[in-house]
Amino acid sequence: MIFPIVLAGATDADIASSADMVPMHFEEAAGVESRFQTLLSSINLPEFHAPTVLTSGAFAEVAGSQMEAAGVAGRLLLEPGATKTAAGTIAALHSLQSSADSLVLILPADQDFDDADQLQDALAQGVYAAQQGGIVMLGVQTDRACRSHGYIECAQSLNAAAVTPVSKFLDQRSPAFDGWREQPAAKLWNTGIYLARVDTLLAAYKKHAARILMPGKMAVARGLQVDGILALDRESYRRARGSSFESAVLCHHDRLSVVELDTGWDEMAAWQVEPEAASDAEWEAWLRGSVAGEAGWCKSLPHSRKNSAEHASETALSAAGQSDAASLASWYADQLSEGGARGAAHISTESWGRSETLDVGAQNIVKHLTVLPGQSLPLSVATLGTHWRVVEGSAMISTDERVRMLWRDQSLTSGGEIQRIDNIGIRPLRLIEVAPARSARMVNRAVVTGVA
């Protein structure tokens, strides 16, 4: 049986505003479960022991009520202040009524799964390695920029059917973290989910985080327990450093392995339409409205591919009311993703990355922009009417009033309000840009502002 420890703590800011709001993992709405409740449902199975939930004393009531609503019986472990995941985890380990060789599953309360079976499938692959004394991490390949739990570098190619040894783990606070310029298949985003034996974790604390070990243990021994709720002793817990579990233990441990958690996330999947054969008349009509020069290239493609691509573009155009710029951006993005894009007419290297002019017409200019990790694409007021589509990577869009995220296969059109586009991921951000062709001067100039 596996003993789950759910980390549902809070920051100082969360506690200060606890009268008005709760941390994200506790947020719920009418008819919609919180992430905390969804997570509880995924471990409410016979192979799991009742969970130990580590949270702040300020949110004991909401945690308890949501556990009751989810029909999950468990134990609350209350921190006296802001969360300390390293200290809280060792306290939870000492509070368990388990044997030394029992398996423990550590999960953050804000974790989300597309499918109820995903967690069980991943754990099934990692159980043996954990029983042999290793710490098994769950990782996921993603283009999204999420630094909360760091990144994993594998010692070899990923094995989809078993665990893969980890050669390096980078905490989000590591100076080397921002040096990663690419994310090949052997690098994964760490989900913050870990599987290990109790004695493995205790030994790791003793070796790498001894100054946290005793305060955590004493906080449990001197804590106040009432009706299944254990409030950790404030004075003992205060002596523990506020380190994360990752920085205190994982960054120093030498027996780490990873199982890839295939989330299967695809935001566009629900909107895909099965391609149908399009008539030659419809195909020619679309070509006439395309950028000059693109028609000849499209005609060189196999006819079946043209039908598929044209139908997808026409379907998106009519169903979503997209402009011709949006359909062009979608077309070129698909070609780049499939490796079918032709050579660029003009290529320029900038401090932020690279610009490739794919096509120039009377109405629009199509470019493929590559923004390096950590770099920004500053934009001018000339971006009015420009359309971007993300081919790969994570983009943060900044305006005067708000900041929003844009991921693979997502797009937007500027009304002139966008100030810049930032690549906040760890791999290059690739964009298709369709901008209005306003003058020959704008066509020929280098893309310093991101718009020709």
C-alpha positions, -999 to 999 in steps of 0.1 A, spaced: 0 0 0 12 35 -9 11 63 16 3 97 -1 15 130 13 -3 159 -3 15 193 -1 -13 219 1 6 246 19 3 284 16 26 314 12 28 344 36 7 364 11 -20 336 10 -22 336 48 -24 374 50 -54 374 26 -70 343 39 -101 362 50 -109 370 14 -94 342 -8 -77 308 -7 -46 294 -25 -52 283 -61 -54 246 -53 -84 252 -30 -103 274 -54 -136 260 -65 -168 271 -82 -204 259 -83 -203 224 -99 -165 225 -103 -141 208 -80 -109 224 -68 -76 210 -80 -71 197 -45 -103 177 -47 -95 164 -82 -61 152 -69 -78 135 -39 -101 116 -63 -71 103 -82 -57 86 -51 -90 75 -36 -83 39 -46 -77 6 -28 -39 7 -34 -35 40 -15 -37 46 22 -57 75 35 -37 107 26 -17 129 49 -24 165 38 1 192 48 -14 226 48 -14 259 67 -34 262 99 -51 292 82 -67 269 57 -75 239 80 -112 244 77 -113 247 39 -90 217 35 -111 196 58 -144 205 42 -131 198 7 -118 164 19 -152 156 33 -170 168 2 -147 145 -19 -155 116 4 -119 111 13 -108 104 49 -74 115 57 -52 133 82 -45 170 83 -10 182 93 -10 219 100 20 242 95 20 272 119 28 296 91 39 297 55 48 264 39 83 248 41 81 218 19 113 202 30 104 205 67 68 197 61 76 165 42 99 152 69 73 160 95 47 141 75 71 111 72 75 110 110 37 113 115 30 82 93 20 49 110 40 29 85 70 6 83 104 16 70 100 -1 37 65 14 30 62 34 -2 54 71 1 40 92 -27 46 130 -25 22 151 -46 16 189 -48 -20 198 -44 -21 219 -75 -12 190 -98 -37 182 -125 -42 151 -147 -61 148 -180 -70 112 -172 -76 94 -139 -54 65 -150 -23 86 -159 -10 87 -123 -16 50 -118 1 40 -151 32 61 -143 35 48 -107 32 12 -119 64 17 -139 83 33 -110 73 10 -81 101 -15 -86 128 12 -87 114 29 -56 113 -5 -37 150 -9 -46 159 22 -27 157 50 -54 136 81 -55 114 81 -86 104 114 -101 75 120 -125 84 142 -154 66 155 -185 77 169 -218 62 203 -224 66 236 -242 51 255 -213 73 275 -191 67 262 -156 96 267 -131 78 257 -99 96 223 -95 126 225 -118 139 204 -147 152 169 -151 181 158 -174 181 121 -182 213 100 -183 200 83 -215 172 83 -239 138 80 -223 124 45 -219 86 47 -223 81 13 -206 103 18 -175 122 43 -154 151 63 -168 182 73 -147 186 110 -140 220 126 -145 211 160 -133 183 178 -115 180 216 -117 160 234 -91 143 265 -103 167 286 -82 198 271 -97 220 296 -115 224 270 -143 186 269 -149 185 299 -171 214 286 -192 194 258 -208 188 269 -244 170 238 -256 148 210 -243 156 178 -262 137 146 -255 161 137 -226 150 167 -206 117 169 -187 98 193 -166 95 180 -130 60 177 -119 68 177 -82 55 141 -78 79 116 -61 77 79 -51 102 64 -26 104 42 5 102 58 39 137 47 49 151 60 16 137 95 23 148 95 60 183 85 49 184 113 23 174 139 49 200 126 73 227 129 46 217 161 28 194 181 51 203 172 87 194 206 100 158 201 88 155 165 100 154 171 138 132 203 138 106 184 117 107 154 139 103 175 171 75 195 156 55 163 153 65 150 187 55 182 204 25 190 182 -11 191 193 -34 164 180 -72 168 180 -96 146 161 -73 135 134 -57 169 130 -21 174 141 -9 210 145 29 211 143 47 227 172 54 263 163 87 267 181 102 235 168 91 241 133 104 277 134 140 262 137 137 244 104 150 262 73 124 273 47 140 252 20 120 234 -7 121 196 -8 138 199 -42 167 222 -31 172 204 2 172 168 -9 168 161 -46 195 184 -59 220 164 -39 207 128 -41 225 104 -64 198 78 -69 172 96 -89 152 81 -118 123 94 -137 91 81 -153 76 102 -181 40 112 -173 23 114 -206 -4 140 -200 -16 139 -236 -26 175 -233 -38 189 -266 -59 221 -265 -68 219 -301 -79 183 -301 -115 191 -293 -117 214 -323 -102 192 -350 -124 183 -379 -119 152 -400 -105 164 -434 -128 160 -464 -120 162 -500 -123 197 -513 -132 205 -549 -107 220 -573 -129 252 -575 -127 256 -537 -90 250 -538 -84 276 -565 -106 301 -547 -85 298 -516 -53 302 -536 -66 334 -553 -70 349 -518 -36 338 -506 -3 357 -505 12 363 -540 38 336 -546 23 311 -522 -1 297 -548 27 283 -569 43 267 -539 10 251 -527 4 237 -562 37 218 -560 23 198 -530 6 164 -535 -31 170 -542 -42 150 -512 -21 172 -489 -36 204 -506 -71 191 -500 -64 184 -463 -47 217 -457 -72 238 -476 -101 222 -459 -87 228 -425 -80 264 -433 -115 270 -448 -131 252 -419 -113 273 -393 -120 305 -414 -158 299 -416 -163 284 -382 -143 309 -361 -145 340 -383 -108 342 -387 -92 367 -412 -72 356 -442 -41 364 -421 -51 338 -395 -56 312 -422 -23 320 -437 -6 318 -403 -22 284 -396 -11 271 -430 25 281 -427 26 269 -391 14 235 -402 40 233 -430 68 242 -405 56 216 -380 55 189 -408 89 200 -422 73 210 -455 82 247 -455 104 260 -483 135 281 -479 131 316 -467 135 345 -492 154 366 -466 170 357 -433 184 381 -407 199 374 -374 190 396 -345 201 399 -308 168 382 -298 170 354 -324 162 351 -362 137 364 -387 130 346 -420 108 361 -447 87 333 -462 65 353 -486 58 388 -497 25 398 -513 4 428 -520 -16 423 -489 6 406 -464 42 396 -455 47 362 -439 77 356 -416 90 329 -394 104 344 -362 126 325 -338 130 341 -303 157 326 -281 149 316 -245 149 346 -222 148 371 -251 120 395 -259 105 407 -292 97 444 -286 69 457 -308 59 491 -321 26 507 -329 30 494 -365 18 460 -353 -18 470 -359 -35 441 -377 -5 418 -374 -14 381 -367 9 357 -349 6 319 -344 29 299 -321 45 270 -339 66 259 -309 74 272 -274 58 295 -248 51 332 -253 41 359 -228 22 387 -244 25 421 -227 2 451 -231 -4 482 -210 -32 466 -191 -25 429 -189 -1 399 -195 -13 367 -211 2 334 -221 2 319 -256 13 283 -263 17 260 -293 -11 262 -319 -26 293 -303 -27 327 -320 -37 363 -317 -41 395 -337 -29 428 -325 -50 459 -324 -18 479 -317 -19 474 -280 8 447 -278 41 460 -265 63 429 -267 65 392 -269 87 373 -244 100 338 -246 98 326 -211 104 289 -219 137 270 -221 135 263 -258 133 286 -288 99 303 -294 89 299 -331 62 321 -345 45 326 -378 39 363 -383 15 376 -410 18 414 -411 1 439 -434 24 450 -463 23 488 -459 54 499 -479 85 486 -497 105 502 -469 88 480 -443 93 449 -465 131 453 -468 140 465 -433 154 441 -407 129 428 -382 142 447 -352 108 453 -338 93 420 -348 71 435 -376 81 441 -411 
